[in-house]
């Protein structure tokens, strides 16, 4: 920095001359050099300039870095236009397209110009997103937009807790051998090489950085099936001609030999099922088995590709794809029309008829690492040409220990895992804001820790986060709430009312918290928020159903435990009578006896009501093997007791719920739009053939679908036969009524496409399609789609 005296000399006309000869040049130099008026070295010059009128007023501060602008090598506009700097900012903000980038080129010339194309396209689509159809779809779009904003707020609050790292998180060190570890290794030498009860070894976890270029696969081992529907007797008789019968009633109407016909009917299988597995466009299938209780024991491999090749836990949790299992019956149809050629000509067509499906979210497989058990197959309520075999009591040992067994339900026994073993997201244990007293919070945490030390595998909950990010006791979500009046039919039985209420709750779309909020935090919404958003996970469904049951004077608790295939989940436990308890899957609308051998709940960890929380401290945790007497201290550990009474706590639920009616016009418009879209899709899926529509059958379906909603999908068989009597007399009818809650059009299209009812290569086939939507309060919709193919009898 130039001193004041040296500056004056430089600005003078004659060196050494007293005074300053060019004041304007001096003032201009002082302005350009940005002298600090408060710096002690500039005091003399500032005083002289002030006396000469060169400055108006000195500032009351001085600059620590007065030459900052000289070191700004780029302007703000240049920095904003830099592709490299923009990549760094977007990666730091964890934008999905860039958060997996591990290395960014140092030179901007090495960065592609279209690197932001996908990001800009998504951003533009979100900004100009409009809904062409008002009403229900507009509400769904507004909820989606709100959830995106809420997710950003939650991520912002949890980012600090997520980025906290310890030395053990960053550096993996092998334990230094000591006397204890050496002794353990020596004892292993004496272990039998082939133990009778081998234990599974934990697989090594592979981090996201080490998965680059690695092929990740989903391994599915399909073991066997139970209680598959079998073909009706007349259907088997129609198929007898395929196996060479010479004289019976064939499809052509000719009479064949009775002795050969009996042999043919005996050789016809009741059902020939196989399982088709699909995920992210990949598809694999098993071989064809025989009978209603088939055995496959086959392992299938499904390739897996994460979005943007990002294997980080944050990206894996945001995947919405589902793993679908579809069961088909392979039917061999004889298409030979001239029976005189049967000795030398064979003409057959292979058809496959859909029997049911299982939809398993990828997020469930990822968070549980592996899933095994018997999975309930969702079958259509009306399956023409098929019936469940009445075998009486089970003789396969599944009813051991006095357990009950489900009848009329199909199950698949499977084992599913991911190879290699992906690293799981870290649990966030940060402390969040709470309205409760610190002493109460510490006492509850001590109670939970004492239980966890005894049973580390039983993960109980005492508090959760609400939608504002505050910690709330879980029992404050339990409060009696009145269900909609349309569900309370005074003439119906008590069980029918309970089932109708459960049906209403199950129609609210279900989506996991980790998909919505992109984190491992368990965020619970209140019942009024749940009905406004019309989406939530198992916890929101269970809380709403439990509150409805409490209003109906039914003893009910939240049951937190482990179920197949959900993993850690929440059901509703109800007391039906003395020592008779049911478990309700609120998101599916189904109920099971605790002694049902196929009950999805495999472990009960704790029970919750509005007064207390009980932790299961019994040796067993399977629902069929535990006692539900909560007054026994040796079986259940209560949070609040006589020694530590429950304090006065206020529920977070409203005193009552407001049920807005659904707009009938919007519902009818949506009904017509779904039917029109499905017709166009079926014609699009059959590009080589003309698609003919049977209007008479469509009209019969439209009359039958409302009855299916009234009877809960189980109308009397004679009633179905009455509606379809005229059609079955002239046509062979193969089709299914599909039932689902309404989320968006894509889910409806995917459900119809999965049945493959359109996959027929014959040109003499007709189709029928009908759609019915039953509205419930708060825009809760029950969607029915009946799709079928018809072949005229010869």
ZIRA-V624387 format. One record per backbone hydrogen bond with DSSP energy under -1.0 kcal/mol. NH is the residue of the N-H (numbers start at 0). CO is the residue of the C=O. Records with the same first field share a line. If there is no record, write none. Layout:
NH->CO + CO
This chain:
6->2
7->3
8->4
9->5
10->6
16->13
25->21
26->22
27->23
28->24
29->25
30->26
31->27
32->28
34->29
38->35
41->38
42->39
45->41
46->42
47->43
48->44
49->45
50->46
51->47
53->48
67->64
70->67
71->68
72->70
78->74
79->75
80->76
85->81
86->82
87->83
88->84
89->85
90->86
91->87
92->88
93->90
94->89
97->94
98->94
100->97
109->106
110->107
114->111
116->113
119->115
120->116
121->117
122->118
123->119
124->120
125->121
126->122
127->123
138->134
139->135
140->136
141->137
142->138
143->139
144->140
145->141
146->142
147->143
148->144
149->145
150->146
151->147
152->148
153->149
154->150
155->151
156->152
157->153
158->154
161->157
162->158
169->165
170->166
181->177
182->178
183->179
184->180
185->181
186->182
187->183
189->186
205->420
210->207
213->210
216->418
217->301
218->416
219->299
220->414
221->297
222->412
224->293
225->410
227->291
229->386
230->269
231->384
235->231
236->232
237->233
238->234
239->236
241->238
242->239
243->240
249->247 + 253
252->249
260->256
261->257
262->258
263->259
264->260
265->261
266->262
267->263
273->327
275->325
276->283
277->323
278->281
281->278
283->276
285->274
288->272
290->270
295->222
296->222
297->221
299->219
301->217
303->215
308->305
309->306
315->311
316->312
318->315
322->359
323->277
324->357
325->275
326->355
327->273
328->352
329->271
330->350
332->348
334->346
340->337
341->338
343->340
344->340
348->332
350->330
352->328
354->326
356->377
357->324
359->322
361->320
364->360
365->361
366->362
367->363
369->367
370->415
372->413
374->411
376->409
377->356
385->382
386->229
399->396
402->399
403->594
410->225
411->374
412->223
413->372
414->220
415->370
416->218
418->216
422->205
440->436
441->437
442->438
443->439
444->440
445->441
446->442
447->443
448->444
449->445
450->446
451->447
452->448
454->450
457->454
459->457
463->471
464->521
465->469
468->465
470->432
471->463
473->461
475->472
476->473
477->474
480->546
486->483
487->484
488->486
496->492
497->493
498->494
499->495
500->496
501->497
502->498
503->499
504->500
505->501
507->504
510->535
515->511
516->512
523->464
529->525
530->526
531->527
532->528
533->529
540->536
541->537
542->538
543->539
544->540
545->541
546->542
547->543
548->544
549->545
550->546
551->547
552->549
553->548
556->572
557->607
558->570
559->605
560->568
561->602
562->566
563->599
566->562
568->560
570->558
571->583
572->556
573->581
574->554
575->579
576->579
579->576
581->573
582->591
583->571
584->589
585->583
588->584
589->584
591->582
593->580
595->592
596->403
598->595
601->561
602->561
603->620
604->559
605->559
606->613
607->557
608->611
613->606
614->636
615->604
616->634
624->621
629->627
631->628
634->631
635->631
636->614
638->612
640->643
651->475
666->662
667->663
668->664
669->665
670->666
671->667
672->668
673->669
674->670
675->671
676->672
677->673
678->674
679->675
680->676
681->677
682->678
683->679
684->680
693->766
697->693
698->694
699->695
700->696
701->697
702->698
703->699
704->700
707->703
708->704
709->705
710->706
712->707
719->715
720->716
721->717
722->718
723->719
727->723
728->724
729->726
730->726
731->790
733->788
735->786
737->784
739->782
747->743
748->744
749->745
750->746
751->747
752->748
753->749
755->752
758->755
759->757
765->789
766->691
767->787
769->785
771->783
773->781
775->779
777->659
781->773
782->739
783->771
784->737
785->769
786->735
787->767
788->733
789->765
790->731
792->729
